[in-house]
């Protein structure tokens, strides 16, 4: 008999992840707050649940990827949350990027129900989710991590065990501080060059021929040059992640002067109404300050 998964949160990431689990032969029950988004999964063979508790009922695994700490707390601990029905022995995998402190609290609640909990945030964005090529950063008991591999293997190509509860998230926040800063400083450099009259395609050729070249900006630059800000990773979530990293930095006494400034740049772009666009739309805020655009005629 195939193993079962209750899957919660069918957003940009959750939709393709849940679909891959159905295709791999798991019995999948899905819950999404906005019910319309369950249609594709239902068609593929998933059962549509009426609440997170209903999705988690009698399943071997529960996986959740909702937006932020408050959403994870709601779907896990709320009146109709997973904790109400989770089966003793089940493994709850939370792949949302949330506060490590909140995540450790969730782990304690599930331990009280004899269920195991992993923080298992991901990188790889929408394409990685679609292809089953995400990278997972996992915190929790190693033995539980190993038992969760049948699910994690379907969804990802790399699975990195980080240590005790919360360390997967601590790693994820550090990774997004690096990623947000790389994109932000790339945009600053290109705005500077454009203001001086250096065309973006010339500047890009120079960056690609130098040690400043990076896989991330190689991938993102064409979207910036086209002004295509279709959300793969929404800017509001990047702002959330840098803000979470700053909270962690404060708690641990770690000075992060550049990240503090980068957080405000993403915050300003969000305040201008760009939160639902891809995070590379941060360039529009910088372009506005300088009075220039970084675009290549298509
Ligand atoms: P998204 O498209 O905005 O989806 C968010 C999901 O959370 C939706 O299913 C939404 O339900 C649900 N949700 C929000 N608040 C809720 C609540 N109070 N109760 C129940 N459900 C709630 O976001 P996403 O891009 O998939 O990202 C999800 C998580 O993965 C975030 O933590 C993000 O930082 C992380 N992440 C994203 C990427 C990426 O590239 N997109 C990469 C790595 C990690 P509705 O449909 O009803 O709104």
Boltz pocket constraint, residues with backbone or C-beta under 6 A from the ligand:
constraints:
  - pocket:
      binder: B
      contacts: [[A, 9], [A, 10], [A, 11], [A, 12], [A, 13], [A, 14], [A, 32], [A, 33], [A, 34], [A, 37], [A, 65], [A, 66], [A, 67], [A, 68], [A, 70], [A, 71], [A, 74], [A, 75], [A, 95], [A, 96], [A, 97], [A, 98], [A, 122], [A, 123], [A, 124], [A, 125], [A, 126], [A, 232], [A, 233], [A, 234], [A, 237]]
      max_distance: 6.0
